[in-house]
Amino acid sequence: MTTPTRPESRRPASSAGAAARERREKRELLRPTRRRALMRRWMVVLVLLGVVGVLYVILFTPVLGVRSVDVQGTQGLTPDEVRAVAAVEMGKPLVRLDTDQIADRVATLPRVAKVSVERSWPSTVEIIITERTPVAYAKLADGAHMVDATGADYAVVPQAPAGLPSIEVATLGTGDPVTRAVVDVLGRIPPQLKERVVTLAAKTPGDVQLRLTTGQLVKWGNAEDSERKAMVLAALLTRPGKVYDVAAPDLPTVS
């Protein structure tokens, strides 16, 4: 007795073909073609070349290099004097310019109190300076030496500007403690008294003396308690005398 065989179940050909096509389409969508991959690689290469080209132009060519130097803030100095000391290399790319070194060179000019150097794109270097302001002068053999609030002896002129008091010290300059003491006193006395001061003199930092327009001598001492000393002196000047000593404001004298 033979066992009947069951007929094999088969998927219709049309259905199998459609599934195969669907799988192929999915693979085509997920897998980039060779051409597409090459295009992407070329795009990356072109972008990198563009970046390198831009960097090269900025860093190593005069396209964005120095073409002019603008100097601002000069009074006693001239812009050309500042440019000569600044020694900015024309044509050098701005981005590679060492502005600190330029500022250091300009700061060697005695008249310069402050200096800043800035890049102004695409091709300008700006040098902004603040010149020293004289508060007094010292009359020496070669002329009137201008002195600022730090005690710096920064310029010599034939004739001192009107209204400036003179100072008399053995050694003039910021390194001299007597000079610093004198300008310190000058900076602390009130304006109404400063207008009457003709000369400041000292042999030590603690014995600053003021000569007034009326010829009277004021022994001021050091710069401490300057406000109190000024108040005491204002009261003393109502009394006749030639020498007014307010170095110790609690024990003033008139002689």
C-alpha positions as CSV (number, residue, x, y, z in Angstrom):
1,M,0.0,0.0,0.0
2,T,1.5,3.3,-1.1
3,T,1.2,6.5,0.9
4,P,-0.2,9.4,-1.1
5,T,2.3,12.3,-1.6
6,R,1.3,15.8,-0.6
7,P,1.8,18.4,-3.4
8,E,4.7,20.9,-2.7
9,S,3.6,24.4,-1.8
10,R,5.2,26.9,-4.0
11,R,5.1,30.8,-3.9
12,P,3.8,32.2,-7.0
13,A,6.6,33.4,-9.4
14,S,5.2,36.9,-9.6
15,S,5.3,37.3,-5.9
16,A,8.9,36.1,-5.5
17,G,10.1,38.3,-8.3
18,A,8.5,41.4,-6.7
19,A,10.2,40.6,-3.3
20,A,13.5,40.3,-5.0
21,R,13.1,43.6,-6.8
22,E,12.1,45.3,-3.5
23,R,15.3,43.9,-1.8
24,R,17.4,45.2,-4.7
25,E,15.9,48.6,-4.5
26,K,16.5,48.8,-0.8
27,R,20.1,47.9,-1.2
28,E,20.5,50.5,-4.0
29,L,19.1,53.2,-1.7
30,L,21.3,52.2,1.3
31,R,24.5,51.7,-0.6
32,P,26.0,54.9,-2.2
33,T,27.1,54.4,-5.7
34,R,30.8,54.7,-6.6
35,R,30.2,58.0,-8.4
36,R,28.5,59.5,-5.4
37,A,31.3,58.4,-3.1
38,L,33.9,60.0,-5.4
39,M,32.0,63.2,-5.6
40,R,31.9,63.4,-1.8
41,R,35.6,62.8,-1.6
42,W,36.3,65.5,-4.2
43,M,34.1,67.9,-2.2
44,V,36.1,67.3,0.9
45,V,39.4,67.8,-1.0
46,L,38.2,71.0,-2.5
47,V,37.0,72.4,0.8
48,L,40.4,71.6,2.4
49,L,42.2,73.2,-0.5
50,G,40.1,76.3,-0.2
51,V,40.8,76.6,3.6
52,V,44.5,76.2,3.0
53,G,44.4,78.8,0.2
54,V,42.7,81.3,2.4
55,L,45.1,80.7,5.2
56,Y,48.1,81.1,2.9
57,V,46.7,84.4,1.5
58,I,46.1,85.8,5.0
59,L,49.4,84.6,6.6
60,F,52.0,84.8,3.8
61,T,50.9,87.3,1.2
62,P,50.6,91.1,1.2
63,V,47.0,91.0,0.2
64,L,46.0,91.7,3.8
65,G,49.4,93.3,4.6
66,V,50.2,96.7,6.1
67,R,49.7,99.6,3.7
68,S,49.5,102.5,6.1
69,V,50.3,103.5,9.7
70,D,47.9,105.9,11.4
71,V,49.3,107.8,14.4
72,Q,46.8,109.5,16.8
73,G,47.3,111.6,19.9
74,T,50.5,113.5,19.1
75,Q,51.1,117.0,20.5
76,G,54.8,117.7,21.0
77,L,55.7,114.7,18.8
78,T,55.0,114.5,15.1
79,P,53.4,111.4,13.5
80,D,56.5,110.8,11.4
81,E,58.7,110.7,14.5
82,V,56.4,108.0,15.9
83,R,56.3,106.0,12.7
84,A,60.1,106.1,12.5
85,V,60.5,104.6,16.0
86,A,57.6,102.1,15.5
87,A,59.4,100.7,12.4
88,V,56.3,98.9,11.1
89,E,57.2,96.6,8.2
90,M,55.1,97.6,5.3
91,G,53.5,94.8,3.4
92,K,53.7,92.3,6.3
93,P,50.5,90.4,6.9
94,L,48.5,92.1,9.6
95,V,47.7,88.9,11.4
96,R,51.4,88.2,11.8
97,L,52.2,91.6,13.1
98,D,53.6,91.8,16.7
99,T,51.7,94.8,18.1
100,D,53.4,94.4,21.5
101,Q,56.8,94.9,20.1
102,I,55.7,97.9,18.1
103,A,54.2,99.4,21.3
104,D,57.4,98.7,23.2
105,R,59.4,100.6,20.6
106,V,57.1,103.6,20.6
107,A,57.2,103.7,24.5
108,T,60.9,104.4,24.3
109,L,60.1,107.9,23.2
110,P,60.5,110.1,26.3
111,R,57.3,112.1,25.6
112,V,55.1,109.0,25.5
113,A,53.2,108.2,28.6
114,K,50.9,105.5,27.2
115,V,50.7,103.7,23.8
116,S,48.4,101.1,22.2
117,V,48.8,99.5,18.8
118,E,45.8,98.0,17.0
119,R,45.1,96.4,13.7
120,S,42.5,98.1,11.5
121,W,41.5,95.7,8.7
122,P,42.2,95.3,5.9
123,S,45.5,97.1,5.9
124,T,46.1,99.8,8.5
125,V,48.0,99.8,11.8
126,E,46.7,102.3,14.3
127,I,49.1,103.7,17.0
128,I,47.4,105.7,19.7
129,I,49.6,107.5,22.1
130,T,49.1,109.7,25.2
131,E,51.9,112.2,25.7
132,R,53.2,113.2,29.1
133,T,51.7,116.4,30.6
134,P,54.1,118.7,32.3
135,V,53.4,119.7,35.9
136,A,56.7,121.6,36.5
137,Y,60.0,122.3,35.0
138,A,63.6,122.4,36.1
139,K,65.8,125.2,34.8
140,L,69.2,123.7,33.8
141,A,72.1,124.8,31.6
142,D,70.7,123.4,28.4
143,G,67.1,124.7,28.8
144,A,63.9,124.0,30.7
145,H,63.4,120.3,31.4
146,M,59.8,119.3,31.4
147,V,58.7,117.1,34.4
148,D,55.4,115.2,34.6
149,A,53.5,113.9,37.6
150,T,55.7,110.8,37.9
151,G,58.9,112.9,38.1
152,A,60.0,112.0,34.6
153,D,62.3,114.4,32.8
154,Y,61.0,113.9,29.3
155,A,61.7,116.9,27.2
156,V,63.9,120.0,27.0
157,V,62.5,123.3,25.6
158,P,64.2,126.7,25.3
159,Q,61.5,128.4,27.3
160,A,59.1,126.9,29.9
161,P,55.4,127.2,29.4
162,A,53.8,130.0,31.3
163,G,52.1,129.1,34.6
164,L,54.3,126.1,35.4
165,P,56.3,126.1,38.7
166,S,59.9,125.3,38.7
167,I,61.5,122.6,40.9
168,E,65.0,122.6,42.4
169,V,66.5,119.2,43.2
170,A,70.1,117.9,43.1
171,T,69.2,115.0,40.7
172,L,66.3,115.2,38.4
173,G,64.3,112.1,37.4
174,T,61.9,109.3,38.4
175,G,64.8,107.4,40.0
176,D,65.4,110.2,42.5
177,P,63.3,110.0,45.7
178,V,63.6,113.8,46.2
179,T,62.1,114.5,42.7
180,R,59.2,112.1,43.4
181,A,58.6,113.8,46.8
182,V,58.4,117.2,45.2
183,V,56.0,116.2,42.4
184,D,53.9,114.3,45.0
185,V,53.5,117.4,47.1
186,L,52.7,119.4,44.0
187,G,50.0,116.9,43.1
188,R,48.3,117.1,46.5
189,I,48.2,120.8,47.3
190,P,44.8,122.4,46.4
191,P,44.5,124.3,43.1
192,Q,44.1,127.7,44.8
193,L,47.5,127.2,46.5
194,K,49.1,125.6,43.5
195,E,48.4,128.8,41.4
196,R,50.5,130.8,43.9
197,V,53.5,128.4,43.9
198,V,56.5,129.6,41.9
199,T,59.2,127.2,43.0
200,L,59.4,123.9,44.8
201,A,62.8,122.9,46.3
202,A,64.0,120.0,48.5
203,K,67.3,118.4,49.6
204,T,65.6,115.4,51.1
205,P,62.1,113.8,50.6
206,G,60.9,115.2,53.9
207,D,61.8,118.9,53.6
208,V,59.9,120.2,50.5
209,Q,59.7,124.0,50.5
210,L,57.4,126.2,48.4
211,R,58.1,129.7,47.2
212,L,55.0,131.7,46.6
213,T,54.3,134.5,44.0
214,T,54.4,137.0,47.0
215,G,58.0,135.8,47.8
216,Q,57.0,134.0,51.0
217,L,58.6,130.7,51.8
218,V,56.5,127.7,53.0
219,K,58.1,124.8,54.7
220,W,55.9,122.0,53.7
221,G,57.8,118.9,54.7
222,N,56.6,115.7,53.0
223,A,53.3,115.0,51.2
224,E,51.5,113.6,54.2
225,D,48.5,115.5,55.6
226,S,48.7,117.9,52.7
227,E,45.0,118.8,53.0
228,R,45.4,119.7,56.6
229,K,48.6,121.6,55.9
230,A,46.8,123.6,53.2
231,M,44.0,124.6,55.6
232,V,46.5,125.6,58.3
233,L,48.6,127.6,55.8
234,A,45.5,129.5,54.5
235,A,44.9,130.7,58.1
236,L,48.6,131.6,58.6
237,L,48.9,133.6,55.5
238,T,46.5,136.1,57.0
239,R,49.3,137.0,59.3
240,P,52.4,139.0,58.2
241,G,55.6,136.9,57.8
242,K,58.3,135.7,55.5
243,V,58.5,132.0,56.5
244,Y,55.5,129.8,57.2
245,D,56.2,126.3,58.6
246,V,53.4,123.8,58.3
247,A,55.6,120.7,58.2
248,A,54.0,119.8,61.5
249,P,50.5,121.1,61.0
250,D,49.6,120.8,64.7
251,L,52.5,123.1,65.6
252,P,52.8,125.7,62.8
253,T,55.0,128.7,63.0
254,V,55.4,132.1,61.3
255,S,58.6,134.1,61.2
